[in-house]
């Protein structure tokens, strides 16, 4: 639950990234934490499925966390290339 929650918070903070480049820090941080927590949850769920459930939520958190990690970085790169091309 924590992994998917953090990933969704990071996904929500990607909207301001479209307008302000430095807002990409929050989705990247939430994405990294969501990936780590999701991996830990998936390992626990696979070792002891009776006590630790939520393996599917952990996988969802990992996937959305990767999206939160990759999308702002790509946006910042595209924005930097666009600004550089305008300055030439």
Residue frames as a rotation matrix with the C-alpha (Angstrom) as fourth column:
UNK 1
0.561 0.828 0.000 0.00
0.828 -0.561 0.000 0.00
0.000 0.000 -1.000 0.00
UNK 2
0.414 -0.474 -0.777 2.81
0.175 -0.796 0.579 2.41
-0.893 -0.376 -0.247 0.79
UNK 3
-0.616 -0.720 0.321 4.51
0.412 0.053 0.910 1.76
-0.672 0.692 0.263 -2.54
UNK 4
-0.294 0.572 0.766 1.43
0.918 -0.054 0.392 2.41
0.266 0.818 -0.510 -4.67
UNK 5
0.691 0.551 -0.467 0.52
0.683 -0.710 0.172 5.40
-0.237 -0.438 -0.867 -2.50
UNK 6
0.063 -0.767 -0.639 3.90
0.127 -0.629 0.767 7.04
-0.990 -0.129 0.058 -2.96
UNK 7
-0.731 -0.323 0.601 3.85
0.588 0.150 0.795 6.26
-0.347 0.935 0.080 -6.66
UNK 8
0.150 0.873 0.465 0.45
0.956 -0.247 0.156 7.92
0.251 0.421 -0.872 -7.04
UNK 9
0.664 -0.025 -0.748 1.67
0.361 -0.865 0.349 10.99
-0.655 -0.501 -0.565 -5.14
UNK 10
-0.425 -0.893 -0.151 4.63
0.173 -0.243 0.954 11.16
-0.889 0.380 0.257 -7.49
UNK 11
-0.519 0.331 0.788 2.29
0.855 0.190 0.483 10.77
0.010 0.924 -0.381 -10.45
UNK 12
0.606 0.786 -0.123 0.15
0.793 -0.609 0.016 13.66
-0.062 -0.108 -0.992 -9.18
UNK 13
0.458 -0.505 -0.732 3.23
0.077 -0.797 0.598 15.88
-0.886 -0.330 -0.327 -8.82
UNK 14
-0.480 -0.602 0.637 4.19
0.708 0.163 0.688 15.24
-0.518 0.781 0.348 -12.44
UNK 15
0.460 0.728 0.508 1.50
0.885 -0.421 -0.199 17.71
0.069 0.541 -0.838 -13.54
UNK 16
0.873 -0.179 -0.453 3.40
-0.044 -0.955 0.294 20.77
-0.485 -0.237 -0.842 -12.19
UNK 17
-0.096 -0.960 0.262 6.51
0.326 0.218 0.920 19.37
-0.940 0.174 0.292 -13.87
UNK 18
0.118 0.211 0.970 4.93
0.991 0.039 -0.129 20.28
-0.065 0.977 -0.204 -17.19
UNK 19
0.847 0.282 0.451 5.08
0.335 -0.941 -0.040 23.93
0.414 0.185 -0.892 -16.17
UNK 20
0.632 -0.659 0.407 8.07
-0.774 -0.560 0.296 24.17
0.033 -0.502 -0.864 -13.84
UNK 21
0.301 -0.575 -0.761 11.15
-0.336 0.682 -0.649 22.04
0.892 0.451 0.012 -14.46
UNK 22
-0.665 -0.667 0.336 12.34
-0.529 0.103 -0.842 21.95
0.527 -0.738 -0.422 -10.84
UNK 23
0.136 0.778 0.613 9.06
-0.972 0.224 -0.069 20.32
-0.191 -0.587 0.787 -9.73
UNK 24
0.482 -0.012 -0.876 10.44
-0.464 0.845 -0.267 17.11
0.744 0.535 0.401 -11.21
UNK 25
-0.615 -0.757 0.222 12.34
-0.560 0.221 -0.798 16.55
0.555 -0.615 -0.560 -7.97
UNK 26
-0.261 0.593 0.762 9.23
-0.869 0.200 -0.453 15.40
-0.421 -0.780 0.463 -6.06
UNK 27
0.776 0.578 -0.253 8.13
-0.630 0.694 -0.348 12.73
-0.025 0.430 0.903 -8.59
UNK 28
0.165 -0.795 -0.583 11.68
-0.390 0.491 -0.779 11.43
0.906 0.356 -0.229 -8.88
UNK 29
-0.707 -0.428 0.564 12.05
-0.659 0.110 -0.744 11.16
0.256 -0.897 -0.360 -5.11
UNK 30
0.087 0.826 0.557 8.63
-0.843 0.359 -0.401 9.53
-0.532 -0.434 0.727 -4.68
UNK 31
0.717 0.155 -0.680 9.37
-0.603 0.628 -0.492 7.19
0.350 0.763 0.544 -7.57
UNK 32
-0.282 -0.910 -0.304 12.66
-0.471 0.408 -0.782 6.04
0.836 -0.077 -0.544 -6.06
UNK 33
-0.688 0.072 0.723 11.11
-0.703 0.183 -0.687 5.44
-0.181 -0.981 -0.075 -2.66
UNK 34
0.399 0.915 0.061 8.13
-0.837 0.391 -0.382 3.64
-0.374 0.102 0.922 -4.22
UNK 35
0.419 -0.327 -0.847 10.46
-0.541 0.659 -0.522 1.32
0.729 0.677 0.099 -6.15
UNK 36
-0.664 -0.746 0.041 12.50
-0.447 0.353 -0.822 0.43
0.599 -0.564 -0.568 -3.05
UNK 37
-0.506 0.546 0.668 9.44
-0.729 0.143 -0.669 -0.08
-0.461 -0.826 0.325 -0.84
UNK 38
0.532 0.736 -0.419 7.70
-0.843 0.418 -0.339 -2.07
-0.074 0.533 0.843 -3.59
UNK 39
0.028 -0.613 -0.790 10.67
-0.460 0.694 -0.554 -4.41
0.888 0.379 -0.262 -3.98
UNK 40
-0.865 -0.334 0.374 10.84
-0.466 0.260 -0.846 -4.93
0.185 -0.906 -0.381 -0.23
UNK 41
-0.111 0.916 0.386 7.09
-0.828 0.130 -0.546 -5.65
-0.550 -0.380 0.744 -0.10
UNK 42
0.547 0.296 -0.783 7.28
-0.760 0.568 -0.316 -8.07
0.351 0.768 0.535 -3.03
UNK 43
-0.447 -0.776 -0.444 10.14
-0.393 0.617 -0.682 -9.99
0.804 -0.130 -0.581 -1.40
UNK 44
-0.812 0.193 0.551 8.22
-0.527 0.162 -0.834 -10.25
-0.250 -0.968 -0.029 1.88
UNK 45
0.210 0.977 -0.049 5.03
-0.882 0.168 -0.440 -11.29
-0.422 0.135 0.897 0.10
UNK 46
0.379 -0.098 -0.920 6.81
-0.651 0.679 -0.341 -14.01
0.658 0.728 0.194 -1.87
UNK 47
-0.702 -0.697 -0.146 8.61
-0.356 0.521 -0.776 -15.42
0.617 -0.492 -0.614 1.20
UNK 48
-0.885 0.435 -0.166 5.57
0.363 0.419 -0.832 -15.53
-0.293 -0.797 -0.529 3.51
UNK 49
-0.773 0.578 0.261 2.32
-0.011 -0.423 0.906 -15.08
0.634 0.698 0.334 1.53
UNK 50
-0.008 0.822 -0.570 0.06
0.802 0.346 0.487 -15.95
0.597 -0.453 -0.662 4.47
UNK 51
0.092 -0.023 -0.996 1.29
0.868 -0.488 0.091 -13.12
-0.488 -0.872 -0.025 6.69
UNK 52
-0.443 -0.324 -0.836 2.32
-0.085 -0.913 0.399 -10.60
-0.893 0.248 0.376 4.04
UNK 53
0.234 0.579 0.781 -0.14
0.829 0.301 -0.472 -10.05
-0.508 0.758 -0.409 1.21
UNK 54
0.744 0.196 -0.638 -0.27
-0.036 -0.943 -0.332 -7.35
-0.667 0.270 -0.694 -1.42
UNK 55
-0.247 -0.873 0.421 2.20
0.487 0.264 0.833 -8.69
-0.838 0.410 0.360 -3.95
UNK 56
0.066 0.364 0.929 0.09
0.992 -0.124 -0.022 -7.25
0.107 0.923 -0.369 -6.77
UNK 57
0.962 0.261 -0.080 0.00
0.272 -0.943 0.190 -3.82
-0.026 -0.204 -0.979 -5.16
UNK 58
0.321 -0.925 -0.203 3.78
0.074 -0.190 0.979 -4.00
-0.944 -0.329 0.008 -4.77
UNK 59
-0.362 -0.422 0.832 4.21
0.830 0.260 0.493 -4.72
-0.424 0.869 0.256 -8.48
UNK 60
0.512 0.625 0.589 1.83
0.802 -0.594 -0.067 -1.86
0.308 0.507 -0.805 -9.32
UNK 61
0.890 -0.228 -0.395 3.84
0.068 -0.791 0.609 0.46
-0.451 -0.568 -0.688 -7.08
UNK 62
-0.106 -0.977 0.185 7.07
0.372 0.134 0.919 -0.58
-0.922 0.166 0.349 -8.76
UNK 63
-0.187 0.079 0.979 5.66
0.982 0.051 0.183 0.02
-0.036 0.996 -0.087 -12.24
UNK 64
0.780 0.513 0.360 4.18
0.521 -0.850 0.082 3.43
0.348 0.123 -0.929 -11.44
UNK 65
0.676 -0.620 -0.399 7.36
0.125 -0.437 0.891 4.30
-0.726 -0.652 -0.218 -9.50
UNK 66
-0.323 -0.783 0.532 9.44
0.713 0.168 0.681 3.62
-0.622 0.599 0.504 -12.59
UNK 67
0.179 0.481 0.858 7.08
0.899 -0.434 0.056 5.82
0.399 0.762 -0.510 -14.60
UNK 68
0.971 0.188 -0.144 7.47
0.236 -0.836 0.495 8.58
-0.027 -0.515 -0.857 -11.99
UNK 69
0.289 -0.945 -0.155 11.23
0.257 -0.080 0.963 8.19
-0.922 -0.318 0.219 -12.23
UNK 70
-0.413 -0.508 0.756 11.57
0.802 0.191 0.566 8.14
-0.432 0.840 0.328 -16.01
UNK 71
0.365 0.689 0.627 8.93
0.912 -0.398 -0.094 10.66
0.185 0.606 -0.774 -17.17
UNK 72
0.925 -0.017 -0.379 10.29
0.104 -0.950 0.296 13.79
-0.365 -0.313 -0.877 -15.42
UNK 73
-0.038 -0.999 0.004 13.84
0.146 -0.001 0.989 12.97
-0.989 0.038 0.146 -16.46
UNK 74
-0.351 -0.029 0.936 12.76
0.913 0.212 0.349 12.64
-0.208 0.977 -0.048 -20.10
UNK 75
0.710 0.669 0.222 10.75
0.696 -0.715 -0.069 15.84
0.113 0.203 -0.973 -19.82
UNK 76
0.661 -0.531 -0.531 13.73
-0.012 -0.715 0.699 17.75
-0.751 -0.456 -0.478 -18.40
UNK 77
-0.393 -0.818 0.420 15.97
0.433 0.238 0.869 16.44
-0.811 0.524 0.261 -21.21
UNK 78
-0.053 0.459 0.887 13.44
0.993 -0.068 0.094 17.41
0.103 0.886 -0.452 -23.90
UNK 79
0.893 0.395 -0.218 12.97
0.432 -0.887 0.163 20.83
-0.129 -0.240 -0.962 -22.29
UNK 80
0.272 -0.879 -0.392 16.74
0.036 -0.398 0.917 21.42
-0.962 -0.263 -0.077 -22.14
UNK 81
-0.521 -0.432 0.736 17.17
0.709 0.261 0.655 20.43
-0.475 0.864 0.170 -25.80
UNK 82
0.362 0.745 0.560 14.29
0.913 -0.406 -0.050 22.72
0.190 0.529 -0.827 -26.78
UNK 83
0.878 -0.077 -0.472 15.75
0.145 -0.897 0.417 25.69
-0.456 -0.435 -0.777 -24.90
UNK 84
-0.131 -0.991 0.012 19.19
0.190 -0.014 0.982 24.97
-0.973 0.131 0.190 -26.34
UNK 85
-0.348 0.021 0.937 17.80
0.922 0.192 0.337 24.85
-0.173 0.981 -0.086 -29.87
UNK 86
0.739 0.647 0.189 16.07
0.666 -0.743 -0.058 28.21
0.102 0.169 -0.980 -29.37
UNK 87
0.669 -0.525 -0.526 19.28
0.020 -0.695 0.719 29.84
-0.743 -0.491 -0.455 -28.19
UNK 88
-0.287 -0.817 0.500 21.23
0.611 0.245 0.753 28.94
-0.738 0.522 0.429 -31.33
